[in-house]
Amino acid sequence: MQRFSKASATNVDLSVLDEMTVRTEDGFSMTLEMRKETSHGRIRYALRGWQNFMLQAGLEDGGQCDLRYNRNLNRLLISNYNI
């Protein structure tokens, strides 16, 4: 599950979303469920199905990438993925 810090969530107002489309630079996309979590008194937002997305997109755990959120399209774009 991909988690977003409160600062990131506040910056893109994730609290109003139920789902988000995640897309790789080469065009693979999937719509994932957004879920609000509380851990140790902190609010976090998570994308349910992130591991499945990574597997189907051919991304490996531990890689680094740039994430860009497009509020108008409710899309998270993953680019410059490096293992």
C-alpha positions as CSV (number, residue, x, y, z in Angstrom):
1,M,0.0,0.0,0.0
2,Q,1.4,3.4,-0.9
3,R,1.1,5.9,1.9
4,F,1.2,9.7,1.8
5,S,2.2,11.9,4.6
6,K,-0.2,14.4,6.1
7,A,1.7,17.3,4.6
8,S,1.4,15.7,1.1
9,A,-2.3,14.8,1.7
10,T,-3.1,18.4,2.8
11,N,-1.2,19.8,-0.2
12,V,-3.4,17.9,-2.7
13,D,-6.5,17.6,-0.5
14,L,-6.7,13.8,-0.5
15,S,-9.4,13.9,2.2
16,V,-12.1,14.4,-0.4
17,L,-11.1,11.5,-2.7
18,D,-12.4,7.9,-2.7
19,E,-10.2,6.7,-5.5
20,M,-7.2,7.9,-7.6
21,T,-6.0,6.8,-11.0
22,V,-2.3,6.0,-11.0
23,R,-0.4,6.0,-14.3
24,T,3.1,5.2,-15.3
25,E,5.0,7.3,-17.9
26,D,4.6,4.5,-20.5
27,G,0.8,4.6,-20.2
28,F,-0.1,1.8,-17.8
29,S,-2.9,3.0,-15.5
30,M,-5.1,1.6,-12.8
31,T,-7.7,3.2,-10.5
32,L,-7.0,2.5,-6.8
33,E,-9.1,3.0,-3.7
34,M,-8.1,5.8,-1.3
35,R,-8.3,5.0,2.4
36,K,-7.8,7.3,5.4
37,E,-5.8,5.7,8.2
38,T,-4.8,6.7,11.7
39,S,-1.5,5.4,13.1
40,H,0.1,6.6,16.4
41,G,-2.2,9.6,16.3
42,R,-1.2,10.6,12.8
43,I,-3.6,10.7,9.8
44,R,-2.3,9.1,6.6
45,Y,-3.9,8.4,3.3
46,A,-3.2,5.1,1.5
47,L,-3.8,3.7,-2.0
48,R,-5.3,0.2,-1.6
49,G,-4.0,-2.1,-4.3
50,W,-0.6,-0.4,-4.7
51,Q,1.3,-3.7,-4.6
52,N,-1.0,-5.1,-7.3
53,F,-0.4,-2.0,-9.4
54,M,3.3,-2.3,-9.1
55,L,3.3,-6.0,-10.1
56,Q,1.1,-5.4,-13.2
57,A,3.0,-2.2,-14.2
58,G,6.3,-4.1,-13.9
59,L,7.7,-1.9,-11.2
60,E,10.0,-3.4,-8.5
61,D,9.8,-2.6,-4.8
62,G,12.6,-0.4,-3.5
63,G,12.8,1.7,-6.7
64,Q,12.8,5.5,-6.7
65,C,10.5,7.6,-8.8
66,D,9.0,11.1,-9.2
67,L,5.3,11.4,-8.3
68,R,3.2,14.2,-9.7
69,Y,-0.5,14.6,-8.8
70,N,-2.9,16.2,-11.3
71,R,-5.8,17.5,-9.3
72,N,-8.0,18.2,-12.3
73,L,-7.7,14.6,-13.6
74,N,-7.3,13.0,-10.1
75,R,-4.3,11.3,-11.5
76,L,-1.0,10.4,-9.9
77,L,1.7,10.2,-12.6
78,I,4.8,8.0,-11.9
79,S,7.9,9.0,-13.9
80,N,11.6,8.5,-13.9
81,Y,11.4,5.1,-12.2
82,N,14.8,3.8,-11.2
83,I,15.7,0.6,-9.4
